[in-house]
Amino acid sequence: MQKKLTITIDEDVYQGLYTVVGPRRISRFIEELVRPHVLAKDLDSAYAAMAQEEEREAEALAWAEALLGDVDDEAW
C-alpha cells in the first residue's frame, strides 16, 4: 500500500530532480534512496533468505573461487 507524503525542498533541488529524474519519477527516485536507510531491519532477513537459496549460493561460491584463481596468477 502506498501513502502520499508532502515534503518541502529548495526550488533548485526540485528543478534538479525534475530535470534529471523526470517529472513522473521523482517519488520512486526518492523512495529508492530512502528505503535502505529506514528499512535496515529487513536486511538481515533478506540475507538469510538469500543464503537459503542453494543454487544461488553455489553460483556465488564458484564465482568467488574463480576470482581467487585470478589473484594467484598476478605478480606481486
Secondary structure, DSSP 8 states (H G I E B T S, - for coil): ----------HHHHHHHHHHT-TTTHHHHHHHHHHHHH-THHHHHHHHHHHT-HHHHHHHHHHHHHHHHHHHTS--
